[in-house]
Amino acid sequence: MTSSHIALWCVLGVALVISVATDVARRQILDVVTYPLMAVALGVRLWNEGVGSLETGLVSGAISGLGLALLLVPGAVRGRMGWGDVKLMAGVGAVLGFPAVMAAAAFISLVGALQAVVALLWHGAVWETLGGQLRRWAVRVRLMQEDAADVPQRHIPYGVAIALGTFWAMWWQHDRLG
């Protein structure tokens, strides 16, 4: 592991902690955190490793960042997730590169699923959520009218899952490297 990787991981760690705090407190992941994270990650990769390939350099960071962000675009377009989550994922991918980004995607998904289950149990909303899903399905197949399918929306700060899953991937990557 090179000193540039350690520096990038430190920058990523700070960005993740700030993003968790703002996501939990204000339901926002700030552009002032995500854009510099992406720029620093890609700049350091270009400076230290050059343009590179799928596994090194600028290409690895850019493709990994774009790929990880694209996983969340459908949720952001439908309004189920914020664009700050998408940009944070792009920053994570830009820092980690390939193949660590694959582990990050898996770990973030696992943590996010666990977070959602815990939140539903904590709020006592398991049956309400399942009923809402059934009502939405019934509206789609035209068994119910659309106005009957309204269910209260819950906010689950996905920045927490992104941070925990990324830290898990960083630990996994560090363990593999040495």
Secondary structure, 3 states (H helix, E strand, C coil): CCHHHHHHHHHHHHHHHHHHHHHHHHCCCCHHHHHHHHHHHHHHHHHHHCCCECCEHHHHHHHHHHHHHHCCHHHHHCCCCCHHHHHHHHHHHHHHCCCHHHHHHHHHHHHHHHHHHHHHHHCCCHHHHHHHHHHHHHHHCCCCCHHHHCCCCCCCCHHHHHHHHHHHHHHHHHHHHC
